[in-house]
């Protein structure tokens, strides 16, 4: 079976959570007899081209315009149609309004499904005009996938299409990550120690890092921030204005360094405070590495991964004092941190492996192909 994944960005242009999910699905479904390709847009090319992400073939069309975090391409329709002819199933990843347009204009005669990664939260005015297109697109799908039961219950859009919705939790494959390198561990231990709190992710408005910075003013512990993004400069200025000497901005790093830092950290922090954060792959990476987790209750998949009092601590969103208290609790109680980290690992093994995720998708692919 051949599956074409469609999303607005992909490696190496962007290293976000959806891109990671696509990669994990493609690689983990391959041993189950499913070949995957990716169709995406890219700002780094002026013509349609094929590149590779390791073993994965990626078809890139040039980005001509970007409006409200939505890239558009004037030359994407034909290559999308060509790529669709190769596929037995087309797997869209939402939200990407231009992807909706590609589907409705290209009219691929293939079974199709969409993974609904997030509601549209920030662009409320534009959503008013986009909603008819969105409903038509989702309504045309043979299946809709949510990444957690929490999101199904709290999303108005998913409730509208509930008869089509299946839940497939995002999972990770440890084999897709590099082994922990003792030399990199020693390097980072020398730079940042081994009792710090770690954040990993693209630095966006909904990640709540401004809340985290407020929380650690005057704290005896350190925070390491791995990632880059559109508001990184603002956060650095905030840290400077707060006089913080206990935060380290490391920028984007390769997986080898990320794994070294995950092995060293005391706990993983995830202060996202808005529903734009629909899941939290970083929390899975922390759980995979037996680390306790701290996150905020925003009614999304983050609280499906991190169970309060079991795998870590969950606090009210946008509350620096509550976040600080949770950090202090884990910092001062090594025994509690170790127990929660072990339970996070157990939950990862039972619920969040890439193999389990891929098996669920392969079953869904086969079901919609049989129906069609």
C-alpha positions as CSV (number, residue, x, y, z in Angstrom):
1,X,0.0,0.0,0.0
2,X,1.2,3.5,-0.8
3,X,0.3,6.6,1.3
4,X,0.9,10.2,0.4
5,X,1.2,12.5,3.5
6,X,0.3,16.2,2.8
7,X,1.4,19.0,5.1
8,X,2.6,22.6,4.8
9,X,6.1,22.1,6.0
10,X,8.6,19.2,6.4
11,X,12.2,18.5,7.1
12,X,14.7,20.2,6.6
13,X,12.7,23.4,6.4
14,X,10.9,22.9,9.7
15,X,11.4,20.5,12.7
16,X,8.0,20.9,14.4
17,X,5.9,18.3,16.1
18,X,3.7,17.5,13.0
19,X,6.7,16.9,10.9
20,X,8.0,14.5,13.5
21,X,4.7,12.7,13.6
22,X,4.7,12.2,9.8
23,X,8.2,10.9,9.9
24,X,7.4,8.4,12.7
25,X,4.3,7.2,10.8
26,X,6.1,6.6,7.6
27,X,9.1,4.8,9.1
28,X,7.1,2.7,11.5
29,X,4.4,1.7,8.9
30,X,7.0,0.5,6.4
31,X,7.7,-2.9,8.0
32,X,3.9,-3.3,7.9
33,X,3.9,-3.1,4.1
34,X,3.0,0.6,3.7
35,X,5.3,2.9,1.7
36,X,5.0,6.6,2.5
37,X,5.9,9.8,0.7
38,X,5.4,13.4,1.7
39,X,4.0,16.3,-0.4
40,X,4.9,19.7,1.0
41,X,5.9,23.3,0.2
42,X,9.3,24.8,0.7
43,X,10.7,28.3,0.8
44,X,14.1,27.0,-0.3
45,X,13.2,26.0,-3.9
46,X,11.9,27.9,-6.9
47,X,10.6,24.8,-8.7
48,X,9.0,21.5,-7.9
49,X,11.6,19.0,-6.8
50,X,12.1,15.7,-5.1
51,X,14.4,15.4,-2.1
52,X,15.0,12.8,0.6
53,X,14.6,12.8,4.3
54,X,16.8,9.7,4.8
55,X,14.7,6.9,3.4
56,X,11.6,9.1,2.8
57,X,10.9,10.6,-0.6
58,X,9.7,14.2,-0.2
59,X,8.1,16.2,-3.0
60,X,8.5,20.0,-2.6
61,X,6.6,22.7,-4.4
62,X,7.8,26.3,-4.0
63,X,6.2,28.6,-1.5
64,X,5.0,31.9,-3.2
65,X,3.1,33.5,-0.4
66,X,2.7,33.1,3.4
67,X,-0.4,34.5,5.1
68,X,-1.2,33.9,8.8
69,X,1.2,31.0,9.0
70,X,-0.3,29.4,5.9
71,X,2.0,28.9,2.9
72,X,0.6,29.0,-0.6
73,X,2.0,27.9,-3.9
74,X,1.0,28.9,-7.4
75,X,2.6,25.8,-8.9
76,X,1.6,23.0,-6.4
77,X,-1.7,21.8,-8.0
78,X,-0.2,19.8,-10.9
79,X,2.5,18.0,-8.9
80,X,0.0,17.3,-6.2
81,X,-2.3,15.6,-8.7
82,X,0.7,13.6,-10.1
83,X,1.7,12.6,-6.6
84,X,-1.9,11.6,-5.8
85,X,-1.9,9.2,-8.7
86,X,1.0,7.3,-7.1
87,X,-0.9,6.8,-3.8
88,X,-3.5,4.4,-2.7
89,X,-4.4,6.6,0.2
90,X,-3.9,10.4,0.8
91,X,-3.2,11.4,4.4
92,X,-3.7,15.1,5.1
93,X,-2.4,16.8,8.3
94,X,-4.6,19.7,9.6
95,X,-4.5,22.6,9.9
96,X,-3.3,23.9,6.5
97,X,-6.0,25.7,4.6
98,X,-4.1,25.5,1.3
99,X,-4.0,21.8,1.7
100,X,-7.9,21.9,1.8
101,X,-7.8,23.8,-1.5
102,X,-5.4,21.3,-3.0
103,X,-7.8,18.5,-2.1
104,X,-10.9,20.2,-3.3
105,X,-9.4,21.5,-6.5
106,X,-7.2,18.5,-7.3
107,X,-10.1,16.1,-6.7
108,X,-7.9,13.0,-6.2
109,X,-9.9,9.9,-6.6
110,X,-8.3,8.2,-3.7
111,X,-9.5,7.3,-0.2
112,X,-8.5,10.1,2.1
113,X,-8.2,10.8,5.8
114,X,-7.0,13.7,7.8
115,X,-5.2,13.8,11.2
116,X,-6.7,16.8,13.0
117,X,-3.6,18.1,15.0
118,X,-5.1,21.3,16.3
119,X,-8.0,23.7,16.3
120,X,-7.3,27.1,14.7
121,X,-7.0,29.3,17.7
122,X,-5.2,32.5,17.0
123,X,-6.7,33.6,13.6
124,X,-10.3,33.8,14.8
125,X,-11.2,36.5,12.3
126,X,-9.8,34.6,9.4
127,X,-11.5,31.5,10.7
128,X,-14.9,33.1,10.2
129,X,-14.2,33.2,6.4
130,X,-12.3,29.9,6.3
131,X,-14.8,27.8,8.2
132,X,-17.0,26.9,5.1
133,X,-13.9,25.6,3.2
134,X,-12.8,23.8,6.4
135,X,-16.2,22.1,6.8
136,X,-16.3,21.0,3.2
137,X,-12.8,19.6,3.4
138,X,-13.2,17.7,6.6
139,X,-16.7,16.5,5.5
140,X,-15.2,15.0,2.3
141,X,-12.8,12.8,4.3
142,X,-13.4,9.1,4.7
143,X,-12.0,9.3,8.2
144,X,-10.9,11.9,10.7
145,X,-8.2,11.2,13.3
146,X,-7.8,13.0,16.6
147,X,-4.5,12.5,18.6
148,X,-6.2,12.2,22.0
149,X,-9.6,11.7,23.5
150,X,-9.1,14.9,25.5
151,X,-9.0,16.9,22.2
152,X,-12.1,15.2,20.9
153,X,-14.1,16.2,23.9
154,X,-12.9,19.9,23.9
155,X,-12.9,20.7,20.1
156,X,-16.1,22.1,18.6
157,X,-15.0,21.1,15.1
158,X,-14.3,17.5,16.1
159,X,-17.6,17.3,17.8
160,X,-19.3,18.3,14.6
161,X,-17.7,15.4,12.8
162,X,-17.7,13.0,15.7
163,X,-19.2,10.1,13.7
164,X,-16.0,10.1,11.5
165,X,-13.5,10.5,14.3
166,X,-11.1,7.9,15.5
167,X,-8.4,8.4,18.2
168,X,-4.8,7.5,17.3
169,X,-2.3,8.8,19.9
170,X,1.0,10.0,18.6
171,X,3.8,7.7,19.3
172,X,7.6,7.7,19.0
173,X,10.2,5.1,18.0
174,X,13.3,5.0,20.2
175,X,15.2,3.5,17.2
176,X,14.7,6.7,15.2
177,X,16.7,8.6,17.8
178,X,20.5,8.5,18.0
179,X,22.0,6.6,20.9
180,X,23.1,8.7,23.8
181,X,26.7,9.8,23.2
182,X,28.9,9.9,26.4
183,X,31.1,12.6,24.8
184,X,28.1,14.9,24.2
185,X,26.7,14.2,27.7
186,X,30.1,15.2,29.2
187,X,30.1,18.3,27.1
188,X,26.7,19.5,28.1
189,X,27.2,18.5,31.7
190,X,30.2,20.8,31.8
191,X,28.1,23.6,30.3
192,X,24.7,23.3,32.1
193,X,25.1,20.7,34.8
194,X,22.6,17.8,35.4
195,X,19.8,19.2,37.7
196,X,18.2,21.6,35.2
197,X,14.7,21.7,33.8
198,X,14.5,21.2,30.1
199,X,12.2,22.7,27.4
200,X,12.5,21.5,23.8
201,X,10.4,22.9,20.9
202,X,9.8,25.6,18.4
203,X,9.6,28.9,20.2
204,X,6.1,30.1,19.4
205,X,3.6,32.3,21.1
206,X,1.5,29.5,22.5
207,X,4.4,27.6,24.1
208,X,4.1,29.7,27.3
209,X,7.8,30.3,27.7
210,X,7.2,33.8,28.9
211,X,5.3,32.2,31.8
212,X,8.2,29.9,32.5
213,X,10.7,32.8,32.6
214,X,8.5,34.6,35.1
215,X,8.3,31.4,37.2
216,X,12.1,31.0,37.6
217,X,13.0,34.6,38.7
218,X,15.2,34.1,41.7
219,X,14.9,30.3,41.6
220,X,17.8,28.1,42.8
221,X,17.5,25.9,39.7
222,X,18.3,26.4,36.1
223,X,16.2,26.0,32.9
224,X,17.6,25.0,29.5
225,X,15.7,26.0,26.4
226,X,16.4,24.1,23.2
227,X,14.8,25.4,20.0
228,X,14.4,28.5,17.9
229,X,11.4,30.3,16.6
230,X,9.6,33.6,15.8
231,X,9.5,35.0,19.4
232,X,13.0,33.9,20.5
233,X,14.3,37.5,20.5
234,X,11.4,38.7,22.7
235,X,12.1,35.9,25.2
236,X,15.7,36.7,25.4
237,X,14.8,40.4,26.0
238,X,12.4,39.3,28.7
239,X,15.1,37.2,30.4
240,X,17.4,40.1,30.3
241,X,14.8,42.5,31.8
242,X,14.1,40.0,34.6
243,X,17.8,39.7,35.3
244,X,17.7,35.9,34.9
245,X,21.1,34.2,35.2
246,X,19.5,30.7,35.5
247,X,18.2,30.3,31.9
248,X,20.2,29.0,29.0
249,X,19.0,29.6,25.4
250,X,20.8,26.9,23.3
251,X,19.0,27.4,20.0
252,X,18.1,24.6,17.7
253,X,20.3,21.5,18.2
254,X,20.7,18.1,16.5
255,X,19.0,15.1,18.0
256,X,22.3,13.8,19.3
257,X,22.6,16.9,21.6
258,X,18.9,16.8,22.5
259,X,19.2,13.2,23.7
260,X,22.3,14.1,25.8
261,X,20.3,16.9,27.4
262,X,17.3,14.7,28.0
263,X,19.6,12.2,29.8
264,X,21.0,15.0,32.0
265,X,17.9,16.9,32.9
266,X,16.0,16.6,36.2
267,X,12.6,17.0,34.5
268,X,10.9,18.2,31.3
269,X,8.8,21.4,31.4
270,X,6.1,22.2,28.9
271,X,4.4,25.5,29.8
272,X,2.1,25.8,26.7
273,X,-1.0,27.7,27.8
274,X,-3.2,27.8,24.6
275,X,-5.1,25.2,22.7
276,X,-2.8,25.7,19.7
277,X,-0.7,23.1,21.6
278,X,-2.8,20.1,20.9
279,X,-0.4,17.4,22.0
280,X,3.2,17.8,23.0
281,X,5.8,15.5,21.4
282,X,8.4,16.9,23.8
283,X,6.4,15.4,26.7
284,X,6.7,12.0,24.9
285,X,10.4,12.4,24.5
286,X,10.7,13.2,28.2
287,X,8.6,10.1,29.1
288,X,10.6,8.0,26.7
289,X,13.7,9.0,28.7
290,X,12.1,8.3,32.1
291,X,11.8,12.0,33.1
292,X,9.0,13.5,35.2
293,X,6.9,16.1,33.4
294,X,5.4,19.4,34.2
295,X,2.6,20.8,32.0
296,X,-0.5,23.0,32.0
297,X,-4.1,21.9,31.8
298,X,-5.4,23.3,28.5
299,X,-7.9,20.5,27.6
300,X,-5.7,18.9,25.0
301,X,-3.4,15.9,24.5
302,X,-0.7,17.2,26.9
303,X,-2.9,16.1,29.8
304,X,-3.4,12.7,28.1
305,X,0.3,12.2,28.1
306,X,1.1,13.7,31.5
307,X,-1.2,12.4,34.2
308,X,-1.2,14.7,37.2
309,X,0.3,13.0,40.2
310,X,1.4,10.0,38.2
311,X,3.8,10.9,35.4
312,X,4.4,14.4,36.6
313,X,2.5,17.5,37.7
314,X,-0.2,19.5,35.8
315,X,-0.9,23.1,36.8
316,X,-3.4,25.8,35.7
317,X,-2.4,27.5,32.4
318,X,-0.8,31.0,32.5
319,X,0.1,30.8,36.2
320,X,3.8,31.4,36.9
321,X,3.4,30.9,40.7
322,X,1.8,27.4,40.2
323,X,4.4,26.5,37.6
324,X,7.2,27.6,40.0
325,X,5.6,25.5,42.9
326,X,5.6,22.4,40.7
327,X,9.2,22.9,39.7
328,X,10.2,23.4,43.4
329,X,8.3,20.2,44.4
330,X,10.2,18.0,41.9
331,X,13.5,19.8,42.5
332,X,13.3,19.3,46.3
333,X,12.1,15.7,46.2
334,X,14.4,13.5,44.1
335,X,12.5,10.4,45.2
336,X,9.2,11.8,43.8
337,X,10.9,12.8,40.6
338,X,12.4,9.3,40.1
339,X,9.0,7.6,40.8
340,X,7.2,9.9,38.4
341,X,9.9,9.5,35.8
342,X,9.6,5.7,36.0
343,X,5.8,5.9,35.7
344,X,6.1,8.2,32.7
345,X,8.3,5.6,31.0
346,X,5.8,2.8,31.8
347,X,3.0,4.9,30.2
348,X,5.1,5.6,27.2
349,X,5.7,1.9,26.6
350,X,2.0,1.0,27.0
351,X,0.4,3.9,25.1
352,X,2.9,5.9,23.0
353,X,5.2,3.8,20.8
354,X,5.4,4.6,17.1
355,X,4.7,0.9,16.3
356,X,1.4,1.1,18.1
357,X,0.5,4.4,16.3
358,X,1.5,3.0,12.9
359,X,-0.5,-0.2,13.4
360,X,-3.6,1.9,14.1
361,X,-3.0,3.9,11.0
362,X,-2.4,0.9,8.8
363,X,-5.6,-0.7,10.0
364,X,-7.4,2.6,9.2
365,X,-5.8,2.8,5.8
366,X,-7.0,-0.7,4.9
367,X,-10.5,0.0,6.2
368,X,-11.1,3.1,4.1
369,X,-9.6,1.4,1.0
370,X,-12.0,-1.6,1.5
371,X,-14.9,0.8,1.8
372,X,-14.0,2.6,-1.3
